[in-house]
Amino acid sequence: MSDTSTSGYPQVQAFFSNGRLTTIPRKAARREQLLTHLAETLFERDHDYTEREVNEALLTVHEDCSALRRHLVVAGLLVRPRDGSSYRRGR
């Protein structure tokens, strides 16, 4: 899943230019919208991902994949076991 088209998320379009994320919003509500969009477009439900796969998916939209990964985990949109061995799309 790598179609990050923002057609279903018109409020998220402002954060993208030429398919790349230009900024990670500081306001919590806008960041939540963006993260939900990324989780739904980059990661399939019921599929386990390695950290490398998560990073590769996030790098398709922004160079700071670790910040995006951290935001997704904190928001509960990606979940991982205590040992950090895999990631799975959350809520």
N, C-alpha and C positions, 0 to 999 in steps of 0.2 A: 504494500500500500504506500504509494508515494505521490499521489495526486493531492497536492496541497492547494488546489483551487479554493478560493475563498467565496465562491458563489453562494454557498449556504450560510456564510458568515460575513455579511456585508460590513459589519462593524470592525472586522478584523482586517479588511482590505488595506486600511491605512498603514498597517505595519509592514506591508510587503511592497517590494519594487522588483519587477522582473522575476517573480517567483522566489525572491530571497527576502528573508526577514531583515528589516533595517534597524529595528529597535525592539527591545523587550520592555513592555510598558512597566512603569513604576507603580501606577495605581492598581491596587489589588483586583478590582472588578474587571478592568480591561485586560490585565495579565491572565486572569482566570478564563476569559473568553478566548484569548490566544492559545493558552495551554490546552483547553478543551478541543479547540480546532486541531491543534497539532496531534494530540492523542488520537483523535478520531480519524485523521487522515494518514498518519504515519504508522500506526500500530493496530494490528488485528486483535480482536477479542480472542480469548482462549488460546493464545500462542505465547510460548516462552521465548524471550530474546536474551542473548548474551549482552554484556555491557558494550562489546564491540559493535554488535548489530544496532543497538540503541544509538550509539554515537554516530555510526554511519548514516542512519536515518535522519538524525538531527542535523548532521553536517550538510545535508541536501538543502537546508533552509537557512542555516546560520553557523558561523565559525565557532561560536562559544557553546559547543555541545554540552560541556560539563555543567554550565549554568542552567541551560534548558533542562537537562536531565534532572538536576537537583530540584528545580522548580516543579517539574512534573511529579517527582516522588513526594515532595512536601505537600503538594495539592492532592495527593492520593490518586492521581491519574495514571501513574505507573507505580506498581508495587513490587517489592523485592523481599526475599527472605532475609533473615538476619545476617547470613553469610554473604549476601550480595552476589550470589552465584547466577542469578537470572532476574529478568524483569518481565512483568506481565501487565497488560493494560488493566487498570483498576476501574473504578466507577464510571 
